[in-house]
Amino acid sequence: MALPIIEPFRIKSVEPIRLTTREQRKELLEQAGLNVFQLHADDVLLDFLTDSGTGAMSARQWAAIMEGDESYAGSKSFFRLEAVVRELTGYQTIIPTHQGRAAERILFEVATKPGDIVPSNTHFDTTRANLEYDQVEALDLVIPEGLEPRTRHPFKGNIDLGRVEALLKDRGARVPFGMITITNNSGGGQPVSLENIRAYSALLKRFGKPLIIDACRFAENAMFVKMREPGQAEKSARDIAREIFRSADGCTMSAKKDGMVNIGGFLALNDEGWVEAAKNLLILTEGFPTYGGLAGRDLEALAVGLEEVTDEAYLRYRLRTAEYLGEKLRAAGVGIVEPTGGHAVYLDAKDFLPHLKPEDYPAWALSAALYVEGGIRGAEIGSVMFGKRLPDGTETYHPMELVRLAFPRRVYTQSHFDYAAEIICDLKRKAREVHGVRFVKQARWLRHFTAQMRWA
Ligand SMILES: *Cc1c(COP(=O)(O)O)cnc(C)c1O
């Protein structure tokens, strides 16, 4: 008999969530211009907007907070974190930053020049934006399966090595280094195999280029490798993570994900030339190299988080959460991105609301309806986020209309996910009642954060 996978923790401190009525939520959403980013978090029951910085810390992490050494220079908390990151990654130098994007900005400023090209499986939005800000081309070369929502493949985050090789042969002089995002966040939290990372690194090495890992969800990725990749089942998730890092030359990290903390990040590198320039830039914009914009207590909590995150009971439960919700939705005929990734479930809004047209913004409409029906907050990943209003007043649309339900770490229990599944399946039965939405007001950049909408 296969026992259910349970939350591998018990709860020591609780935070109430507020129950609201459907009528209240309808009114609150109207006041927010049908934009869930504009809601007060207090009015949300299950907050699946993001898994970034929203996790629960453990008793050990809270205890470590009290050990934080707030010395300006040479804090012992820094040396603790440095030891943990060195053990995990093998990289010589660790540069703490306030979050992942600061690590990206510093790396790109010291290691790229205008006209360069940096390939990856899929660059995350902040990574792409920071490269483009430096006039560097951010090139996404994920395997074709990674772009097909319904195609099942164990490692949909893999990079297409044939296209990388062609790039290096044709325009190699313009490539300063390669990157790979694990798991592939923008592609649905899909993992990359150890074999793919090794082959990518070897290919780059043949052309004299280093590999930098965007490591935000390295532990989830390592667990997928253990569970899915032939020959890896006997290794521990931590050993697999250690091998992944040792196949590359450095990493950028948002500790708000698999660092298991609410704020923080780092850049870890071997190259001494880059390190020196990065440290100088860090002092200019983030802080002294032994704290990098974080408090000593943040460094302590992160050091513990990086130890805890590779616990296999935790990772098994973590990956099972998305799979569990996915199974329930699929059984009810709800279209989702398959297979489920590590940190989120993505609803296919075109499939959910087939009566809506692109100009009805189906994923936005679905995110609004989910809040009204059940107090659930997800994020639209569709034409409001990626479409544009052109100067002549016409609109461009995104090919995919998804609602991402991203799961905070160690925060919600199975009954919360049972509730979410019920609400979504119930909404699916009355999907025809969901109207499209229209813009009332939109900003020129990143319009999804502030858009004001009305029901069509
Ligand atoms: C969150 C994230 C980042 C950026 O990190 P922040 O801490 O939000 O600045 C970069 N890459 C990936 C894959 C991410 O998920």
PDBQT file of the ligand as one rigid body, heavy atoms in Angstrom, charges set to zero:
ROOT
HETATM    1  C1  LIG A 501      12.849  35.020  -8.852  1.00  0.00    +0.000 C 
HETATM    2  C2  LIG A 501      13.793  34.698  -9.912  1.00  0.00    +0.000 A 
HETATM    3  C3  LIG A 501      14.835  35.579 -10.252  1.00  0.00    +0.000 A 
HETATM    4  C4  LIG A 501      14.984  36.960  -9.639  1.00  0.00    +0.000 C 
HETATM    5  O1  LIG A 501      15.122  36.925  -8.268  1.00  0.00    +0.000 OA
HETATM    6  P1  LIG A 501      14.553  38.088  -7.318  1.00  0.00    +0.000 P 
HETATM    7  O2  LIG A 501      14.964  37.620  -5.962  1.00  0.00    +0.000 OA
HETATM    8  O3  LIG A 501      13.073  38.150  -7.509  1.00  0.00    +0.000 OA
HETATM    9  O4  LIG A 501      15.225  39.353  -7.704  1.00  0.00    +0.000 OA
HETATM   10  C5  LIG A 501      15.717  35.176 -11.245  1.00  0.00    +0.000 A 
HETATM   11  N1  LIG A 501      15.594  33.998 -11.874  1.00  0.00    +0.000 NA
HETATM   12  C6  LIG A 501      14.597  33.137 -11.573  1.00  0.00    +0.000 A 
HETATM   13  C7  LIG A 501      14.501  31.836 -12.300  1.00  0.00    +0.000 C 
HETATM   14  C8  LIG A 501      13.656  33.454 -10.600  1.00  0.00    +0.000 A 
HETATM   15  O5  LIG A 501      12.674  32.601 -10.321  1.00  0.00    +0.000 OA
ENDROOT
TORSDOF 0
